[in-house]
Amino acid sequence: MLTDADLELVRRATAVLDRATLDDGHQVSAAAYDERGAVFTGMNVSHFTGGPCAEPVVIGQAAASGSAPLTTVVAVLATGRQVIPPCGRCRQQLFDYFPRSRAIIRGKNGLEAVPITDLLPFPYDYRNYEPGGPAPELHVWDRYLDAVRDGAKRSTVRVHDPVRPGPVRLVFEHADGSATTLAAEVTGVERKPADALTDEDAVLDGFADLAELRAALARHYPGLAGSAEVDVVRFEPAW
């Protein structure tokens, strides 16, 4: 369900279409709130050269007005005045400019406002790849958090998850949606068949013995063959 403010944003976007000169080049309107509650509207500019959708037009309007960051955006199609979701390019642009923004879409039970990250679950975030950007993430089961913190676990066995020596962020995602992140340094990566894992590998991974490690691998990677290559990743704390 939408809030009253969200519904008003839909009305504002629809009103743009009601007063516009509609043709093949102008069929979609958009409206957005910024953090101060100001509203910005615009229309698409369809053209064979690849004219912009309505959402980037609104982003430009907001920037020209010196707005605060945009928080909520909606797009409406002229035909039937239907709320439509942002296209893939617009999702990426909204994520790049306003990663905490929401988009109003039509879900199974009517209109709803969802985080742009829900529409772009695996975004390309250029900020992560710039020089001096954050260290790569290495996701670890949250039940291993205590073992990592107290030093009992200084290794992890990965399958099809390339890791290189250097700084990393160990990310432990919890059931409530939160996450704990610890800075670490990968000191070495050894690739070997799963059958070649040893008791030493198991102990460094926080397990009592090789049998316990194999049981954990079977849980994390069902059907893992003994001949499959795995990476034994050694790390040291940097927290």
C-alpha positions in Angstrom: 0.0 0.0 0.0 1.1 3.6 -0.7 1.2 6.5 1.7 -0.9 9.6 1.0 2.3 11.3 -0.2 3.1 8.4 -2.6 -0.5 8.6 -4.0 -0.1 12.3 -4.5 3.1 11.7 -6.5 1.2 9.3 -8.8 -1.4 12.0 -9.3 1.2 14.6 -10.1 2.8 12.3 -12.7 -0.6 11.6 -14.2 -1.5 15.3 -14.3 1.6 15.9 -16.5 0.1 13.6 -19.1 -3.3 15.2 -18.8 -2.0 18.6 -19.8 0.7 17.4 -22.2 0.7 17.2 -26.0 1.0 13.5 -26.5 2.6 12.0 -29.6 5.0 9.1 -30.5 7.9 10.9 -28.9 6.2 11.7 -25.6 4.3 8.9 -24.0 5.6 8.6 -20.4 5.7 11.0 -17.5 7.6 10.8 -14.2 7.5 12.6 -10.9 9.8 12.5 -7.9 10.0 13.8 -4.4 13.2 15.0 -2.9 14.2 14.8 0.8 12.6 18.2 1.5 9.3 17.2 -0.1 9.7 19.2 -3.4 8.2 17.6 -6.5 9.9 17.4 -9.9 8.2 16.2 -13.1 9.2 15.5 -16.6 8.4 13.5 -19.8 10.3 11.1 -22.0 11.9 12.3 -25.2 11.7 9.3 -27.5 14.0 9.6 -30.5 15.9 7.3 -32.9 19.2 8.6 -31.4 18.1 7.1 -28.0 16.4 10.0 -26.3 16.0 9.8 -22.5 13.2 8.1 -20.5 11.1 10.3 -18.2 13.0 9.4 -15.1 16.4 10.8 -16.2 14.6 14.0 -17.4 13.3 14.3 -13.8 16.8 13.8 -12.4 18.0 16.6 -14.6 15.1 18.9 -13.6 15.9 18.2 -9.9 19.6 18.9 -10.4 18.9 22.2 -12.2 16.7 23.3 -9.3 19.3 22.5 -6.7 17.2 19.8 -5.1 18.0 17.6 -2.2 18.5 13.9 -3.0 15.4 12.3 -4.6 13.7 9.8 -2.4 10.7 8.5 -4.4 10.0 8.3 -8.2 7.1 7.1 -10.3 6.6 6.7 -14.0 3.2 6.7 -15.8 2.4 5.5 -19.3 -0.1 7.6 -21.3 -2.0 4.6 -22.5 -4.4 3.8 -19.7 -2.5 6.1 -17.3 -0.7 3.0 -16.0 2.1 3.1 -13.5 5.1 1.4 -15.0 8.4 0.2 -13.5 11.7 1.9 -14.4 13.5 0.2 -17.3 16.8 -1.4 -16.7 18.8 1.7 -17.7 16.7 3.9 -15.4 17.1 1.5 -12.5 20.9 1.8 -12.9 20.8 5.5 -13.1 18.5 5.8 -10.0 20.8 3.5 -8.1 23.9 5.5 -9.1 22.4 8.8 -8.2 20.1 7.9 -5.3 20.8 4.4 -4.0 18.4 4.8 -1.1 15.5 5.9 -3.2 12.2 4.1 -3.8 10.3 3.4 -7.0 6.5 3.2 -7.1 5.5 0.1 -9.2 2.4 -2.1 -9.6 2.8 -5.3 -7.6 0.5 -8.3 -7.3 -1.7 -6.5 -4.8 -1.7 -3.0 -6.3 0.7 -0.1 -6.2 3.6 -0.2 -3.8 6.8 1.7 -3.2 9.9 -0.5 -3.2 13.6 0.3 -2.7 15.5 0.7 -6.0 17.9 -2.0 -4.7 15.0 -4.4 -4.8 14.5 -3.7 -8.5 18.3 -4.0 -9.1 19.4 -6.8 -6.8 22.9 -7.2 -8.4 23.8 -3.7 -9.4 27.1 -2.6 -10.9 28.3 -0.1 -8.3 31.2 1.8 -9.9 32.1 3.2 -6.5 33.3 -0.3 -5.5 35.8 -0.4 -8.4 37.4 3.0 -8.2 41.0 3.4 -6.9 40.9 3.5 -3.2 37.4 2.0 -3.1 36.2 -0.5 -0.6 37.8 -3.9 -0.4 36.0 -6.8 -2.1 33.3 -8.6 -0.1 33.6 -12.2 1.0 30.3 -13.5 2.3 30.5 -16.0 5.2 27.7 -17.9 7.0 26.7 -15.8 10.0 27.0 -18.9 12.3 30.8 -18.6 11.8 30.9 -15.1 13.1 31.9 -15.9 16.7 34.6 -18.4 15.5 36.1 -15.8 13.2 36.0 -13.1 16.0 37.7 -15.3 18.6 40.3 -16.6 16.2 39.1 -20.2 15.9 38.4 -19.8 12.2 41.2 -18.4 10.0 40.3 -20.1 6.8 37.3 -20.7 4.5 36.8 -23.2 1.7 35.2 -21.6 -1.4 33.7 -23.2 -4.6 33.5 -21.0 -7.7 34.1 -17.9 -5.6 37.4 -16.4 -6.8 39.4 -14.7 -4.1 42.9 -13.0 -4.3 45.3 -12.2 -1.6 44.8 -8.7 -0.1 42.2 -6.8 1.9 38.7 -8.1 2.0 35.5 -7.4 3.9 34.0 -10.5 5.6 30.2 -10.1 5.4 28.0 -12.1 7.8 24.3 -11.6 6.8 21.8 -12.3 9.5 18.2 -13.6 9.3 16.7 -10.2 10.2 18.3 -8.6 7.2 21.2 -6.9 9.0 24.8 -7.7 8.4 28.1 -7.7 10.3 31.2 -6.7 8.4 34.8 -7.4 9.5 37.9 -6.2 7.8 40.4 -8.9 7.1 43.5 -9.7 5.0 43.6 -12.7 2.7 47.1 -14.1 3.2 47.0 -17.0 0.8 44.8 -19.0 -1.6 45.4 -22.7 -2.3 43.5 -24.5 -5.0 43.1 -28.2 -4.7 40.5 -31.0 -5.3 38.0 -31.3 -2.5 39.3 -34.9 -2.0 42.7 -33.4 -1.1 41.5 -31.4 1.9 43.3 -32.3 5.1 42.7 -32.3 8.8 44.9 -29.2 9.0 42.6 -27.4 6.6 39.6 -28.4 8.8 41.2 -27.1 12.0 42.2 -23.8 10.4 38.5 -23.6 9.2 37.3 -23.9 12.8 36.3 -27.6 12.6 37.3 -30.4 14.9 38.4 -32.7 12.0 38.1 -33.4 8.3 34.8 -35.3 8.6 33.2 -32.2 10.2 34.5 -30.0 7.4 33.2 -32.3 4.7 29.8 -32.3 6.4 29.8 -28.5 6.4 30.8 -28.4 2.7 28.0 -30.9 1.8 25.5 -28.5 3.5 26.9 -25.4 1.8 27.5 -27.0 -1.6 25.1 -29.9 -2.1 26.4 -32.5 -4.6 30.0 -31.2 -4.5 32.1 -33.9 -6.1 35.4 -35.0 -4.6 37.2 -34.1 -7.8 35.8 -30.6 -7.8 38.3 -27.8 -7.4 38.0 -25.7 -4.2 39.9 -22.7 -2.9 41.3 -22.8 0.6 41.4 -19.1 1.6 43.6 -18.2 4.6 42.9 -14.8 6.2 44.0 -12.7 9.2 42.0 -10.2 11.1 42.3 -6.5 10.4 39.8 -5.3 13.0 
